[in-house]
Amino acid sequence: MSSLPEDVLDEKETAALLRISVKALQAWRCRGSGPKFLKFGRSVRYRRGDLQDFVLKALRSSTSDPGPGG
């Protein structure tokens, strides 16, 4: 049986990468405001590419910048 690809992270790895708590990541997921995720039964995983997209969409040039589509 092969393991998951290296570009798939669990909650702890994702939270560490984004420098947030696992609880914050879980809250984002419940609200639908966080990065896209994969769900395998009770297991949640995040793809590095989706995390990169999420971070890039959060990029702003000022506090009044509404971001993409704003």
C-alpha positions as CSV (number, residue, x, y, z in Angstrom):
1,M,0.0,0.0,0.0
2,S,1.5,3.4,-1.0
3,S,1.4,6.5,1.1
4,L,-0.3,9.8,0.3
5,P,1.6,12.1,-2.0
6,E,4.0,14.5,-0.3
7,D,1.8,17.5,-1.4
8,V,-1.0,16.4,0.9
9,L,-0.9,17.7,4.5
10,D,-2.9,16.8,7.6
11,E,-4.5,19.4,9.9
12,K,-1.4,19.8,12.2
13,E,1.0,20.2,9.2
14,T,-1.4,22.7,7.6
15,A,-1.9,24.8,10.7
16,A,1.9,24.9,11.2
17,L,2.5,25.9,7.6
18,L,0.0,28.7,7.9
19,R,1.2,29.6,11.4
20,I,-2.3,29.3,12.9
21,S,-3.9,27.0,15.5
22,V,-5.6,23.7,14.5
23,K,-8.7,25.2,16.1
24,A,-8.6,28.2,13.9
25,L,-8.2,26.0,10.8
26,Q,-11.2,23.9,12.0
27,A,-13.3,27.0,12.5
28,W,-12.4,28.3,9.0
29,R,-13.5,24.9,7.6
30,C,-16.8,25.0,9.4
31,R,-17.5,28.5,8.1
32,G,-16.3,27.7,4.6
33,S,-13.8,30.6,4.8
34,G,-10.6,28.6,4.8
35,P,-8.6,26.7,2.1
36,K,-10.2,23.9,0.1
37,F,-9.7,20.5,1.7
38,L,-10.1,16.8,1.1
39,K,-12.2,14.6,3.3
40,F,-11.6,10.8,3.6
41,G,-14.1,9.5,6.1
42,R,-13.2,11.4,9.2
43,S,-9.7,12.4,8.0
44,V,-9.2,15.9,6.6
45,R,-6.2,16.7,4.3
46,Y,-5.1,19.8,2.5
47,R,-3.2,20.0,-0.8
48,R,-0.2,22.3,-1.0
49,G,-1.5,23.9,-4.2
50,D,-4.8,24.7,-2.6
51,L,-3.0,26.3,0.3
52,Q,-0.9,28.4,-2.0
53,D,-4.0,29.6,-3.8
54,F,-5.7,30.4,-0.5
55,V,-2.7,32.5,0.6
56,L,-2.4,34.3,-2.7
57,K,-6.1,35.2,-2.6
58,A,-5.6,36.7,0.9
59,L,-2.9,39.1,-0.4
60,R,-3.8,42.7,-0.1
61,S,-2.0,46.0,-0.9
62,S,-3.9,48.1,1.8
63,T,-6.5,47.6,4.5
64,S,-9.1,49.0,2.2
65,D,-8.3,46.6,-0.6
66,P,-11.3,44.3,-1.0
67,G,-9.3,41.6,-2.8
68,P,-10.3,39.7,-5.9
69,G,-13.8,40.3,-7.1
70,G,-14.3,43.1,-4.6
